[in-house]
Structures are given as structure tokens and as C-alpha cells.
């Protein structure tokens, strides 16, 4: 059985680092980045393998997270160097 590929895209410039997505992530693969965005916040970044549950997408008040699954997720992950 093929592995269910998923990844997330995060609009770092719009992220205000509210951290609501971090504790709801079942595999705990979201964290605050070491760098700052244009607004002076440390945006959230993906730091592991996403399961595609969409919990982060559902709780984000600013709609900065998109979840990608399947062939697009594979391409996105490869482009990101993951």
C-alpha cells in the first residue's frame, strides 16, 4: 500500500505566530521558525512528515495554511527539499 503523502504550504508573511496550529497537529510537525517575517513575527514552519489531517488549516484564523495531498504533495515536498 502506498504511503499517503501530504504537506502544507504556509504564507509566512501573513502568519502572526498565534501558535493555534502547533498543539492541534497530531504528529507534532509544526513549529515556530527561527527567522522573522515582514511583520516581525516568527512564522510557523513544517518540521516533519505531514499526515494531511487538516487540523492546522481548520484552526488558523488568518487562512495562511493550505494542506496538499497526493501527487501535488509529492511535488511540493520535493520542491521544498523535504
C-alpha positions as CSV (number, residue, x, y, z in Angstrom):
1,X,0.0,0.0,0.0
2,X,1.4,3.4,-1.0
3,X,2.2,6.0,1.7
4,X,-0.3,8.8,1.9
5,X,1.7,11.9,1.0
6,X,0.8,15.3,2.4
7,X,2.5,18.6,3.1
8,X,1.4,22.1,4.0
9,X,2.1,25.5,2.4
10,X,2.3,28.4,4.8
11,X,2.1,32.0,3.8
12,X,4.9,33.1,6.1
13,X,4.3,36.9,5.5
14,X,0.7,36.6,6.7
15,X,1.4,34.4,9.7
16,X,1.1,36.2,13.0
17,X,2.5,33.4,15.1
18,X,-0.6,32.8,17.2
19,X,0.5,29.2,17.5
20,X,-3.0,27.8,17.4
21,X,-1.9,25.2,14.8
22,X,1.0,23.8,16.8
23,X,-0.8,22.0,19.6
24,X,-3.6,20.6,17.4
25,X,-1.1,18.9,15.0
26,X,-1.4,15.2,15.8
27,X,2.1,14.3,14.5
28,X,3.5,17.5,16.1
29,X,5.4,18.6,13.0
30,X,4.7,22.3,13.2
31,X,6.9,24.7,15.0
32,X,7.9,28.4,15.0
33,X,10.7,29.3,12.6
34,X,14.0,30.8,13.7
35,X,13.5,33.8,11.4
36,X,11.0,36.7,11.4
37,X,8.5,37.6,8.7
38,X,7.9,41.1,7.3
39,X,5.5,41.8,10.1
40,X,8.1,40.9,12.8
41,X,6.6,37.5,13.8
42,X,8.2,34.1,13.8
43,X,6.0,32.2,11.3
44,X,5.1,28.6,11.7
45,X,7.0,26.0,9.6
46,X,6.7,22.4,8.8
47,X,9.4,20.3,10.5
48,X,8.5,16.7,9.7
49,X,6.1,14.5,7.8
50,X,2.5,15.8,7.5
51,X,-0.3,13.3,7.7
52,X,-2.8,15.6,5.9
53,X,-5.3,15.7,8.7
54,X,-6.0,19.4,8.1
55,X,-6.3,20.4,11.7
56,X,-3.9,23.3,11.3
57,X,-5.9,24.5,8.3
58,X,-9.1,24.4,10.3
59,X,-7.8,26.3,13.3
60,X,-5.8,29.0,11.5
61,X,-7.7,32.3,12.0
62,X,-5.8,34.0,9.1
63,X,-6.1,31.3,6.5
64,X,-2.3,31.1,5.9
65,X,-2.1,27.3,5.8
66,X,-3.0,25.0,2.9
67,X,-2.8,21.2,3.0
68,X,-1.8,19.4,-0.1
69,X,-2.2,15.6,-0.6
70,X,-1.4,13.1,-3.3
71,X,0.8,13.8,-6.4
72,X,0.8,17.6,-5.7
73,X,2.0,16.9,-2.2
74,X,4.9,14.8,-3.6
75,X,5.9,17.6,-6.0
76,X,5.6,20.3,-3.3
77,X,7.7,18.3,-0.8
78,X,10.3,17.6,-3.4
79,X,10.5,21.3,-4.4
80,X,10.8,22.3,-0.7
81,X,13.7,19.9,-0.3
82,X,11.9,17.8,2.3
